[in-house]
Amino acid sequence: MARDFSEHSEERSNQLLAFAHMEVEWELEKLIETGGVDVYSSDFVCDIHRRFYEQLPEEFRTARNETGVAYRIAPGVLRDFMVDVGRHTPPHFESLVLFLKRFRDFYSSLEILKTDCLVAVAAAHHRLAWIHPFGDGNGRVARLHSQALLRHHGVAGLGLWSLSRGLARQRGDYYRFLEMADCERLNDYDGRGNLSDAGLGAFCVFFLETMLDQIRFMESVLDISQLRSRVARYFQYEEVESHRESLAAIVHVLVDEGEISRSRVRDITGKGATVVAEIVKSGLDAGYFSSPSPKGVLRVAFPEKMREALFPKLYSIFNLSSI
């Protein structure tokens, strides 16, 4: 994130790709927050591809086919040639517009219930990868698109967990299940389309279990159930300039509730108005909590000086990742 990339070419390439992925993921989150984005449209899919490659140096704009012939990658432009992906031959390039239109019409349908939206995200991930709309970067686009869909449906994890990280940790299984969903229908009991319904179902289960695994992993790392006790230990043992007990009490409530009105501080601390004003100023100055305005609500905050004490498992993961 500090743009201090490795001097080794392969490692540097991986770092640049990862950095571009994260940048585009944040851009898409902001875009979706504004509303009115047609997340299943071909325009949005092409925009993801364009944004990703525009984050990368010129050297990433060239790829090679299976015979070793180099070709140019045009950011955000659908491929105009045939490709093979392992044992899968994607649709003819002249049919891509029609396939992407069908993709949009089907997955944006109001007939898909809210309770089925996550299954639809999983299925759409495979179908977009199967269409293979671009000459290169289709895997990245599919994963970024799925993350954008999760944001669209309100289940993106707010940065606490990452679908792409989960899929990367199970790279072999990820490609194996994608390949299973690429298979043609096995028999008359295997769905009604050209592709295997059982294969797609297996991929969807894998996809959803990967999400669940990431959520459980971060839940164990953050260990929220013990956060109040860690807050208490921090204020008991760490140096606090003034109002130690009152600040600890306020932060305890904020950990439970997220935000409180300033008037609640008097009830929590039992102090008078003048002292309450001092406590609030002290807590804001120290970063123990925050406020959107001079008289606004108080919100939970985790200043850098508290993070190792409050989230020791998370801190150790970041330390190890930098070794």
KOLROZA-73152 format. One line per field, with one value per residue (C-alpha): x, y, z. Coordinates in pm, whole numbers. Layout:
BEGIN
u <- (X:...)
v <- (Y:...)
w <- (Z:...)
//
This chain:
BEGIN
u <- (0:303:394:728:732:985:1285:1218:1006:764:699:667:411:203:220:109:-180:-291:-263:-467:-729:-770:-781:-1057:-1248:-1257:-1353:-1644:-1763:-1778:-1952:-2218:-2276:-2390:-2670:-2818:-2551:-2670:-2440:-2520:-2486:-2210:-2113:-2040:-1844:-1638:-1585:-1435:-1191:-1097:-1042:-825:-589:-566:-416:-136:181:197:382:60:-126:25:-60:10:-226:-171:53:276:157:144:-168:-270:-515:-754:-890:-1267:-1305:-1464:-1237:-1255:-1087:-1135:-965:-939:-933:-810:-1075:-1332:-1389:-1580:-1853:-1760:-1656:-1934:-2187:-2047:-2295:-2587:-2445:-2384:-2735:-2877:-2652:-2790:-3153:-3142:-2952:-3119:-3462:-3703:-3806:-3486:-3592:-3388:-3328:-3168:-2948:-2627:-2681:-2737:-2407:-2227:-2391:-2326:-1958:-1925:-2139:-1934:-1611:-1760:-1853:-1490:-1565:-1208:-880:-721:-806:-1139:-1071:-991:-1299:-1523:-1392:-1418:-1767:-1874:-1737:-1929:-2245:-2199:-2169:-2481:-2672:-2537:-2321:-1970:-1826:-1727:-1365:-1351:-1333:-1255:-1407:-1102:-868:-1078:-1075:-699:-638:-819:-692:-683:-1037:-1159:-1049:-1164:-1519:-1523:-1426:-1703:-1956:-1813:-1917:-2202:-2523:-2461:-2811:-3181:-3180:-2897:-3089:-3244:-2964:-2648:-2435:-2441:-2684:-2508:-2173:-2307:-2468:-2138:-1960:-2224:-2187:-1807:-1844:-2080:-1870:-1567:-1755:-1858:-1502:-1374:-1640:-1558:-1185:-1219:-1466:-1203:-928:-1130:-1270:-1543:-1691:-1384:-1346:-1500:-1254:-962:-1093:-1100:-742:-624:-760:-641:-278:-203:-113:-416:-365:-697:-1052:-941:-1253:-1498:-1331:-1325:-1696:-1780:-1570:-1736:-2079:-1958:-1820:-2168:-2377:-2154:-2260:-2428:-2560:-2345:-2620:-2566:-2216:-2358:-2567:-2272:-2017:-2238:-2044:-2165:-2191:-1853:-1662:-1853:-1737:-1378:-1415:-1561:-1284:-1019:-1162:-1190:-837:-699:-900:-1086:-1403:-1496:-1773:-1893:-1943:-1868:-2201:-2264:-2298:-1998:-1889:-1668:-1309:-995:-690:-361:-223:-507:-517:-254:-419:-773:-706:-387:-462:-526:-212:0:-138:-33:311:361:247:521:804)
v <- (0:229:158:18:-264:-544:-532:-895:-888:-1172:-1052:-693:-801:-979:-672:-442:-672:-693:-316:-253:-501:-323:22:-82:-257:70:269:34:53:432:411:173:391:671:445:401:157:-125:-383:-663:-454:-510:-144:-203:-522:-338:-49:-289:-422:-69:52:-249:-215:161:102:-108:-10:-44:-376:-544:-450:-741:-1111:-1432:-1701:-2076:-2087:-1810:-1538:-1195:-981:-640:-597:-307:-196:-221:-358:-696:-948:-978:-1317:-1674:-1819:-2149:-2164:-2506:-2747:-2470:-2284:-1962:-1826:-1687:-1323:-1215:-1351:-1175:-885:-1127:-1343:-1037:-910:-1246:-1235:-894:-979:-1299:-1186:-847:-1011:-914:-1279:-1355:-1334:-1141:-1467:-1608:-1309:-1463:-1782:-1562:-1379:-1714:-1839:-1507:-1535:-1859:-1747:-1430:-1629:-1880:-1604:-1484:-1144:-1011:-1121:-1131:-1037:-1222:-1385:-1051:-893:-1177:-1148:-769:-794:-1040:-813:-523:-736:-815:-442:-383:-636:-493:-789:-682:-704:-334:-430:-681:-981:-1035:-1278:-1250:-1337:-1641:-1762:-1701:-1914:-2202:-2143:-2511:-2584:-2258:-2356:-2715:-2608:-2354:-2636:-2858:-2586:-2559:-2919:-2998:-3140:-3497:-3637:-3548:-3501:-3247:-2926:-2795:-2591:-2686:-2677:-2903:-2789:-3012:-2858:-2506:-2606:-2745:-2423:-2211:-2414:-2373:-1998:-1944:-2162:-1951:-1638:-1803:-1919:-1561:-1426:-1689:-1626:-1253:-1314:-1525:-1270:-971:-1171:-913:-1106:-1021:-663:-506:-686:-572:-213:-246:-378:-96:178:-7:-46:207:569:798:1165:1230:1106:743:582:809:756:381:383:584:360:51:186:286:-65:-199:64:220:579:781:1133:1372:1400:1032:1107:1270:961:727:917:1082:1406:1765:1957:2131:1810:1625:1884:1828:1449:1469:1705:1480:1170:1338:1478:1134:968:732:830:1063:1301:1428:1783:2001:1909:1581:1229:1042:738:445:483:276:506:358:353:119:-119:-369:-395:-422:-647:-842:-1127:-886:-692:-1011:-1104:-766:-800:-1148:-1039:-778:-1023)
w <- (0:44:-321:-208:-463:-484:-718:-821:-1137:-1054:-700:-822:-1083:-819:-594:-876:-965:-602:-559:-875:-756:-421:-583:-822:-544:-348:-657:-726:-367:-388:-726:-595:-287:-519:-648:-992:-1112:-1341:-1183:-1430:-1745:-2000:-1956:-1587:-1661:-1923:-1682:-1428:-1690:-1797:-1441:-1358:-1654:-1619:-1275:-1427:-1617:-1994:-1967:-1852:-2172:-2368:-2327:-2516:-2640:-2597:-2905:-2768:-3006:-2838:-2858:-2730:-2441:-2487:-2144:-2129:-2482:-2555:-2726:-3104:-3136:-3022:-2713:-2529:-2148:-2050:-2176:-2213:-2539:-2456:-2684:-3023:-2997:-3235:-2981:-2673:-2687:-2693:-2413:-2193:-2264:-2157:-1850:-1753:-1826:-1623:-1313:-1280:-1293:-1016:-1002:-808:-444:-188:-6:-321:-407:-269:-468:-773:-706:-694:-1014:-1191:-1099:-1292:-1583:-1634:-1620:-1866:-2114:-2091:-2245:-2258:-2405:-2059:-1701:-1692:-1356:-1196:-1351:-1229:-873:-870:-1016:-746:-474:-629:-631:-263:-197:-406:-193:133:238:133:485:507:446:733:501:136:-111:-338:-51:30:-330:-355:-46:-218:-569:-668:-546:-699:-1049:-1000:-913:-1197:-1434:-1293:-1369:-1724:-1798:-2032:-1891:-1777:-1841:-1849:-1472:-1478:-1547:-1867:-2022:-2205:-1890:-1586:-1319:-1065:-1155:-1109:-779:-650:-746:-571:-251:-267:-332:-36:196:102:208:534:599:558:793:1059:1018:1078:1361:1538:1470:1595:1891:1950:2243:2454:2335:2646:2872:2655:2676:3055:3065:2840:3064:3373:3269:2996:3060:3041:3119:3298:3354:3324:3475:3292:2954:3010:3090:2776:2549:2702:2605:2258:2199:2271:2092:1825:1895:2170:2213:2414:2672:2757:2886:3199:3275:3210:3420:3684:3641:3611:3284:3316:3389:3116:2864:2979:2952:2600:2486:2639:2473:2133:2155:2244:1968:2203:2020:1736:1636:1296:1428:1733:1891:1712:1845:1982:1782:1862:1738:1769:1769:1660:2014:2123:1828:1940:2283:2150:1848:1926:1682:1396:1477:1474:1128:985:1144:1000:655:642:718)
//
